[in-house]
Amino acid sequence: MNIAVFGANGPTGRLLTKQAIEGGHRVTAVTRNPEAFPLRNARLNVFRGDVYDLASVEQAIEGQDAVLSTLGVPFSRQPISVYSQGMDHIAKAMNKHGVRRLVCVSSSATDPHIDPDGGFIFEKIVQPAIIKTIGRTLYEDMRRMEQQVKASNLDWTIVRPSGLFETLEVTPYQMAETYIKGRFTSRNDLAACLLEQASSEEYVRKVVAVATTAVKPSMLKLIMKEAFQKKHK
Ligand SMILES: NC(=O)c1ccc[n+]([C@@H]2O[C@H](COP(=O)([O-])OP(=O)(O)OC[C@H]3O[C@@H](n4cnc5c(N)ncnc54)[C@H](OP(=O)(O)O)[C@@H]3O)[C@@H](O)[C@H]2O)c1
């Protein structure tokens, strides 16, 4: 398949690009910084694009069979628009060029569920603190993106991971419609799930949750890394 990856230069996007190339696909990796992109391959086109620039999005999407998005920004107290405006441009470009299959990453935090086994501290303190304070503007924009995608006439799948962490390999990840019990998703598993969905019809026009259960990271390390260190990368 010809696949465009938005957010290709992020930690999940790099794994996704690598897995897609290894799977024999031709990949257009969209990044604002092609010179910083670490992968090179005969089936890889490292493409300079910014989702706020519609012309660059249209150029990246022309001739693709599927569009995958791992687009993201760090938490901020300022309003965030990259998910909704980026997706608006991606959908416009897909309609213009007749590309139908869209698989995009959102987050389980857009639709939080109380897990009775989740533990008092996580359910009552940590999760609300992230969703309602430091992550508030980000999740507001992700919800806008989800609404736009659901209202589109594309063959979309919204993939909701939980807290992202690293595993060296893909593990036997779990998927379920809308919600899955599981607080963590490895980036390798998320990438494999996105790639699998690109050529599957199982979850077309559905929201799917993905979780890693074979390996568990430390909660404290995860929160410190994702919520704070990433801003300074
Ligand atoms: N961290 C978590 O625990 C967690 C949990 C659930 C869901 N998620 C979501 O999972 C996804 C992947 O996360 P991640 O940590 O792997 O990636 P990420 O660091 O959030 O971002 C991915 C990439 O998006 C690109 N990007 C940002 N603004 C752009 C723009 N205007 N135009 C084009 N590209 C742009 C950046 O690449 P360039 O700078 O090279 O353009 C960035 O490296 C994100 O949507 C994230 O919100 C994260």
The ligand as an ORCA input file, in Angstrom:
! r2SCAN-3c Opt
* xyz 0 1
  N       1.773     10.336     25.713
  C       0.739      9.600     26.054
  O       0.714      8.969     27.118
  C      -0.438      9.532     25.121
  C      -1.579      8.836     25.522
  C      -2.640      8.718     24.622
  C      -2.553      9.272     23.357
  N      -1.431      9.972     23.001
  C      -1.373     10.516     21.630
  O      -0.624      9.585     20.840
  C      -0.092     10.264     19.680
  C       1.370      9.899     19.480
  O       2.113     10.388     20.574
  P       3.713     10.473     20.475
  O       4.173     10.810     21.861
  O       4.259      9.298     19.783
  O       3.940     11.694     19.466
  P       4.065     13.280     19.760
  O       5.393     13.555     20.332
  O       2.853     13.749     20.522
  O       3.950     13.999     18.325
  C       4.080     13.424     17.089
  C       4.600     14.385     16.053
  O       3.573     15.264     15.568
  C       4.261     16.193     14.726
  N       3.570     17.481     14.622
  C       3.223     18.342     15.613
  N       2.674     19.465     15.083
  C       2.685     19.301     13.725
  C       2.274     20.099     12.630
  N       1.760     21.332     12.813
  N       2.405     19.604     11.385
  C       2.945     18.390     11.164
  N       3.384     17.583     12.161
  C       3.252     18.038     13.421
  C       5.648     16.403     15.360
  O       6.653     16.111     14.383
  P       7.551     17.278     13.670
  O       7.913     18.264     14.761
  O       8.715     16.548     13.107
  O       6.686     17.885     12.621
  C       5.686     15.347     16.479
  O       6.913     14.696     16.590
  C      -0.352     11.755     19.913
  O      -1.524     12.126     19.228
  C      -0.614     11.827     21.412
  O      -1.397     12.949     21.765
  C      -0.377     10.094     23.850
*
